[in-house]
Amino acid sequence: MAERPARRPRKPHSAQVVRTERLTPHMQRVVLGGEELAGFAADTCTDHYVKLLFPPAEGVTYPEPFDMERIREELPREEWPVTRTYTVRAFDPESLELTLDFVVHGDEGLAGPWAARVQPGETVRFMGPGGAYAPDLSADWHLFVGDESALPAIARSLESLPQGTVAHAFVEVSGPEEEQKIDSDVEVVWLHRGDRPVGELLAEAVRALEFPEGRMHAFVHGEAHFVKELRQLLRVELQIPREDLSISGYWRLGHNEDGWQASKREWNARVEAEQEGASAA
């Protein structure tokens, strides 16, 4: 059997912060730019994402030029960069500007506080882009469901739809002050969570929706528990074909990204097995 060619190491992108903007009390926009983005492309998926690379602690410095292979070879694992995943809200290949939106809850987490304090001129490194979803324009109608973590991808998806496309969009945020302007003729239903559990309103809204006739193409992302409930509805109860669904937990209550990513594959496999079993019963 022929030997597999060695996997070529992925080279991180490098960019500089151009400007920042507080969109809502808990959503911060960071725009990156620079000539090194000339090789970046994010025009095939509306859920394109990048993985930002953060030093795990103050005082950790990396070799220049920045080289992930050298870092892994020369530094202990606890000093390797920590990754945080964020959706590409927009990318302009002419101005070479990459826009990312961050949910900020004070000093909680890593990327949110960074986005709130970062200054123009600072260098940012990241991997990507990844991504797998774009609205299938051959579908009869579209469904978009998500919390704040999915809002950038939902907004970008809605803005990509031709005018007059039939679509239902439900976005859950903490309150009316977190609503955003989206450049689309689709009317977004904003659900204000208040003190209720994340995603509970979304599950109720989708269950109450009178589905239009025809083939649906759906994008359902956010906190893992409500995504699990809506997967049960769409895949098991309504028998929507797998290929017509983009549905996954972006995060899980009680877990940071490292913990969630470590357990996500097992969680998804268990959920799928449970629900497929129920469907076959």
C-alpha positions as a Python dict, from the first residue, in 0.01 Angstrom:
ca = {
    (1, 'M'): (0, 0, 0),
    (2, 'A'): (136, 341, -93),
    (3, 'E'): (235, 565, 193),
    (4, 'R'): (12, 857, 269),
    (5, 'P'): (174, 1192, 195),
    (6, 'A'): (261, 1388, 506),
    (7, 'R'): (-3, 1641, 600),
    (8, 'R'): (112, 1991, 513),
    (9, 'P'): (105, 2212, 823),
    (10, 'R'): (-158, 2482, 804),
    (11, 'K'): (-12, 2830, 818),
    (12, 'P'): (-188, 3078, 1046),
    (13, 'H'): (-311, 3406, 902),
    (14, 'S'): (-195, 3731, 1053),
    (15, 'A'): (-387, 4060, 1057),
    (16, 'Q'): (-407, 4388, 1244),
    (17, 'V'): (-702, 4536, 1426),
    (18, 'V'): (-838, 4820, 1211),
    (19, 'R'): (-1127, 4935, 1430),
    (20, 'T'): (-1374, 4817, 1689),
    (21, 'E'): (-1740, 4898, 1754),
    (22, 'R'): (-1985, 4813, 2030),
    (23, 'L'): (-2295, 4704, 1838),
    (24, 'T'): (-2515, 4634, 2141),
    (25, 'P'): (-2448, 4618, 2517),
    (26, 'H'): (-2319, 4261, 2476),
    (27, 'M'): (-2197, 4242, 2116),
    (28, 'Q'): (-1858, 4381, 2014),
    (29, 'R'): (-1737, 4406, 1653),
    (30, 'V'): (-1369, 4380, 1566),
    (31, 'V'): (-1254, 4454, 1210),
    (32, 'L'): (-918, 4309, 1101),
    (33, 'G'): (-713, 4411, 801),
    (34, 'G'): (-371, 4404, 641),
    (35, 'E'): (-194, 4284, 328),
    (36, 'E'): (-154, 3933, 465),
    (37, 'L'): (-529, 3886, 418),
    (38, 'A'): (-475, 3894, 40),
    (39, 'G'): (-464, 3514, 49),
    (40, 'F'): (-777, 3479, 261),
    (41, 'A'): (-1109, 3372, 107),
    (42, 'A'): (-1450, 3344, 274),
    (43, 'D'): (-1705, 3358, -5),
    (44, 'T'): (-1850, 3007, -38),
    (45, 'C'): (-2025, 2956, 299),
    (46, 'T'): (-2233, 3187, 515),
    (47, 'D'): (-2111, 3009, 827),
    (48, 'H'): (-1740, 3053, 752),
    (49, 'Y'): (-1543, 3067, 1077),
    (50, 'V'): (-1190, 3129, 1197),
    (51, 'K'): (-1005, 3001, 1501),
    (52, 'L'): (-833, 3286, 1682),
    (53, 'L'): (-503, 3204, 1852),
    (54, 'F'): (-454, 3347, 2202),
    (55, 'P'): (-156, 3307, 2437),
    (56, 'P'): (-284, 3105, 2736),
    (57, 'A'): (-139, 3350, 2988),
    (58, 'E'): (39, 3683, 3022),
    (59, 'G'): (411, 3668, 2955),
    (60, 'V'): (404, 3386, 2700),
    (61, 'T'): (594, 3489, 2388),
    (62, 'Y'): (625, 3304, 2059),
    (63, 'P'): (905, 3277, 1802),
    (64, 'E'): (904, 3515, 1508),
    (65, 'P'): (805, 3454, 1242),
    (66, 'F'): (509, 3288, 1414),
    (67, 'D'): (530, 2913, 1350),
    (68, 'M'): (288, 2664, 1505),
    (69, 'E'): (520, 2370, 1434),
    (70, 'R'): (807, 2535, 1620),
    (71, 'I'): (577, 2627, 1906),
    (72, 'R'): (464, 2266, 1943),
    (73, 'E'): (821, 2139, 1923),
    (74, 'E'): (988, 2392, 2151),
    (75, 'L'): (729, 2495, 2411),
    (76, 'P'): (541, 2294, 2672),
    (77, 'R'): (180, 2218, 2587),
    (78, 'E'): (45, 2458, 2850),
    (79, 'E'): (209, 2744, 2656),
    (80, 'W'): (58, 2655, 2319),
    (81, 'P'): (-195, 2905, 2184),
    (82, 'V'): (-556, 2862, 2294),
    (83, 'T'): (-813, 2867, 2014),
    (84, 'R'): (-1154, 3034, 2013),
    (85, 'T'): (-1392, 2993, 1717),
    (86, 'Y'): (-1581, 3285, 1564),
    (87, 'T'): (-1801, 3322, 1258),
    (88, 'V'): (-1691, 3551, 977),
    (89, 'R'): (-1958, 3821, 978),
    (90, 'A'): (-1815, 3973, 659),
    (91, 'F'): (-1504, 3973, 445),
    (92, 'D'): (-1426, 4235, 181),
    (93, 'P'): (-1156, 4104, -59),
    (94, 'E'): (-1103, 4452, -203),
    (95, 'S'): (-1040, 4640, 120),
    (96, 'L'): (-901, 4323, 283),
    (97, 'E'): (-1119, 4371, 590),
    (98, 'L'): (-1243, 4078, 797),
    (99, 'T'): (-1530, 4145, 1039),
    (100, 'L'): (-1588, 3934, 1350),
    (101, 'D'): (-1858, 3984, 1616),
    (102, 'F'): (-1806, 3876, 1977),
    (103, 'V'): (-2054, 3818, 2259),
    (104, 'V'): (-1921, 4000, 2567),
    (105, 'H'): (-2027, 3931, 2924),
    (106, 'G'): (-1793, 4147, 3129),
    (107, 'D'): (-1472, 3966, 3222),
    (108, 'E'): (-1621, 3621, 3157),
    (109, 'G'): (-1434, 3403, 2911),
    (110, 'L'): (-1128, 3474, 2697),
    (111, 'A'): (-1224, 3616, 2357),
    (112, 'G'): (-1507, 3844, 2472),
    (113, 'P'): (-1294, 4047, 2716),
    (114, 'W'): (-1015, 4057, 2457),
    (115, 'A'): (-1252, 4198, 2194),
    (116, 'A'): (-1376, 4462, 2439),
    (117, 'R'): (-1027, 4594, 2516),
    (118, 'V'): (-824, 4530, 2197),
    (119, 'Q'): (-689, 4844, 2025),
    (120, 'P'): (-631, 4931, 1657),
    (121, 'G'): (-288, 4824, 1541),
    (122, 'E'): (-265, 4510, 1752),
    (123, 'T'): (-175, 4189, 1567),
    (124, 'V'): (-415, 3896, 1558),
    (125, 'R'): (-337, 3544, 1437),
    (126, 'F'): (-591, 3286, 1336),
    (127, 'M'): (-652, 2964, 1143),
    (128, 'G'): (-916, 2912, 879),
    (129, 'P'): (-1154, 2964, 732),
    (130, 'G'): (-1373, 2661, 791),
    (131, 'G'): (-1741, 2635, 711),
    (132, 'A'): (-1995, 2404, 554),
    (133, 'Y'): (-2328, 2584, 511),
    (134, 'A'): (-2487, 2821, 264),
    (135, 'P'): (-2861, 2853, 194),
    (136, 'D'): (-2971, 2613, -77),
    (137, 'L'): (-3158, 2839, -316),
    (138, 'S'): (-3336, 2542, -474),
    (139, 'A'): (-3531, 2490, -148),
    (140, 'D'): (-3888, 2617, -128),
    (141, 'W'): (-3827, 2792, 203),
    (142, 'H'): (-3566, 2841, 475),
    (143, 'L'): (-3558, 2819, 853),
    (144, 'F'): (-3299, 2998, 1067),
    (145, 'V'): (-3283, 2943, 1442),
    (146, 'G'): (-3015, 3050, 1687),
    (147, 'D'): (-2902, 3237, 1994),
    (148, 'E'): (-2637, 3513, 2006),
    (149, 'S'): (-2359, 3274, 1909),
    (150, 'A'): (-2535, 3195, 1580),
    (151, 'L'): (-2646, 3552, 1505),
    (152, 'P'): (-2348, 3643, 1280),
    (153, 'A'): (-2403, 3336, 1062),
    (154, 'I'): (-2780, 3387, 1050),
    (155, 'A'): (-2739, 3753, 961),
    (156, 'R'): (-2491, 3675, 686),
    (157, 'S'): (-2719, 3400, 554),
    (158, 'L'): (-3023, 3627, 545),
    (159, 'E'): (-2826, 3899, 367),
    (160, 'S'): (-2725, 3646, 101),
    (161, 'L'): (-3082, 3550, 11),
    (162, 'P'): (-3242, 3694, -303),
    (163, 'Q'): (-3523, 3938, -231),
    (164, 'G'): (-3855, 3763, -191),
    (165, 'T'): (-3712, 3434, -64),
    (166, 'V'): (-3951, 3262, 177),
    (167, 'A'): (-3778, 3229, 513),
    (168, 'H'): (-3854, 3221, 884),
    (169, 'A'): (-3583, 3347, 1120),
    (170, 'F'): (-3588, 3320, 1499),
    (171, 'V'): (-3309, 3475, 1704),
    (172, 'E'): (-3302, 3465, 2083),
    (173, 'V'): (-3120, 3740, 2273),
    (174, 'S'): (-3126, 3855, 2633),
    (175, 'G'): (-3347, 4159, 2569),
    (176, 'P'): (-3462, 4418, 2312),
    (177, 'E'): (-3140, 4616, 2350),
    (178, 'E'): (-2953, 4324, 2187),
    (179, 'E'): (-3144, 4331, 1859),
    (180, 'Q'): (-2941, 4422, 1550),
    (181, 'K'): (-3013, 4568, 1210),
    (182, 'I'): (-2988, 4302, 937),
    (183, 'D'): (-2990, 4405, 571),
    (184, 'S'): (-3259, 4163, 451),
    (185, 'D'): (-3627, 4173, 362),
    (186, 'V'): (-3684, 3866, 582),
    (187, 'E'): (-3853, 3971, 905),
    (188, 'V'): (-3654, 3836, 1198),
    (189, 'V'): (-3852, 3726, 1502),
    (190, 'W'): (-3648, 3847, 1800),
    (191, 'L'): (-3713, 3649, 2117),
    (192, 'H'): (-3618, 3815, 2446),
    (193, 'R'): (-3493, 3555, 2692),
    (194, 'G'): (-3491, 3755, 3013),
    (195, 'D'): (-3445, 3505, 3297),
    (196, 'R'): (-3559, 3200, 3102),
    (197, 'P'): (-3316, 2920, 3006),
    (198, 'V'): (-3117, 2974, 2687),
    (199, 'G'): (-3302, 2836, 2385),
    (200, 'E'): (-3632, 2761, 2555),
    (201, 'L'): (-3812, 3034, 2359),
    (202, 'L'): (-3655, 2914, 2035),
    (203, 'A'): (-3781, 2560, 2084),
    (204, 'E'): (-4129, 2689, 2162),
    (205, 'A'): (-4132, 2920, 1858),
    (206, 'V'): (-4028, 2650, 1612),
    (207, 'R'): (-4281, 2402, 1753),
    (208, 'A'): (-4553, 2665, 1715),
    (209, 'L'): (-4454, 2754, 1357),
    (210, 'E'): (-4691, 2652, 1080),
    (211, 'F'): (-4443, 2514, 829),
    (212, 'P'): (-4494, 2630, 470),
    (213, 'E'): (-4544, 2375, 195),
    (214, 'G'): (-4245, 2239, 9),
    (215, 'R'): (-3886, 2149, 88),
    (216, 'M'): (-3724, 2328, 377),
    (217, 'H'): (-3353, 2404, 420),
    (218, 'A'): (-3268, 2479, 783),
    (219, 'F'): (-2985, 2629, 986),
    (220, 'V'): (-3019, 2562, 1361),
    (221, 'H'): (-2723, 2643, 1586),
    (222, 'G'): (-2648, 2765, 1936),
    (223, 'E'): (-2653, 2617, 2287),
    (224, 'A'): (-2639, 2238, 2266),
    (225, 'H'): (-2949, 2154, 2472),
    (226, 'F'): (-3206, 2346, 2267),
    (227, 'V'): (-3034, 2229, 1948),
    (228, 'K'): (-3084, 1872, 2071),
    (229, 'E'): (-3456, 1938, 2125),
    (230, 'L'): (-3502, 2090, 1781),
    (231, 'R'): (-3308, 1810, 1619),
    (232, 'Q'): (-3557, 1572, 1778),
    (233, 'L'): (-3841, 1774, 1626),
    (234, 'L'): (-3695, 1813, 1279),
    (235, 'R'): (-3517, 1482, 1223),
    (236, 'V'): (-3730, 1241, 1426),
    (237, 'E'): (-4080, 1385, 1451),
    (238, 'L'): (-4100, 1563, 1115),
    (239, 'Q'): (-3856, 1333, 929),
    (240, 'I'): (-3668, 1618, 761),
    (241, 'P'): (-3385, 1465, 556),
    (242, 'R'): (-3040, 1502, 710),
    (243, 'E'): (-2906, 1675, 399),
    (244, 'D'): (-3161, 1956, 442),
    (245, 'L'): (-3040, 2040, 792),
    (246, 'S'): (-2738, 2224, 925),
    (247, 'I'): (-2786, 2163, 1296),
    (248, 'S'): (-2524, 2156, 1571),
    (249, 'G'): (-2438, 2295, 1911),
    (250, 'Y'): (-2196, 2587, 1894),
    (251, 'W'): (-2153, 2578, 2273),
    (252, 'R'): (-2286, 2408, 2586),
    (253, 'L'): (-2386, 2556, 2919),
    (254, 'G'): (-2125, 2488, 3186),
    (255, 'H'): (-1841, 2428, 2937),
    (256, 'N'): (-1582, 2660, 2786),
    (257, 'E'): (-1484, 2600, 2424),
    (258, 'D'): (-1199, 2366, 2518),
    (259, 'G'): (-1429, 2147, 2727),
    (260, 'W'): (-1710, 2152, 2472),
    (261, 'Q'): (-1486, 2068, 2176),
    (262, 'A'): (-1335, 1778, 2372),
    (263, 'S'): (-1678, 1628, 2437),
    (264, 'K'): (-1875, 1748, 2133),
    (265, 'R'): (-1814, 1445, 1912),
    (266, 'E'): (-1924, 1205, 2187),
    (267, 'W'): (-2226, 1424, 2275),
    (268, 'N'): (-2340, 1443, 1912),
    (269, 'A'): (-2292, 1070, 1858),
    (270, 'R'): (-2495, 988, 2167),
    (271, 'V'): (-2774, 1230, 2075),
    (272, 'E'): (-2789, 1099, 1719),
    (273, 'A'): (-2798, 737, 1837),
    (274, 'E'): (-3079, 814, 2085),
    (275, 'Q'): (-3286, 1002, 1832),
    (276, 'E'): (-3230, 763, 1543),
    (277, 'G'): (-3326, 480, 1778),
    (278, 'A'): (-3645, 661, 1874),
    (279, 'S'): (-3723, 724, 1509),
    (280, 'A'): (-3687, 355, 1425),
    (281, 'A'): (-3897, 238, 1721),
}
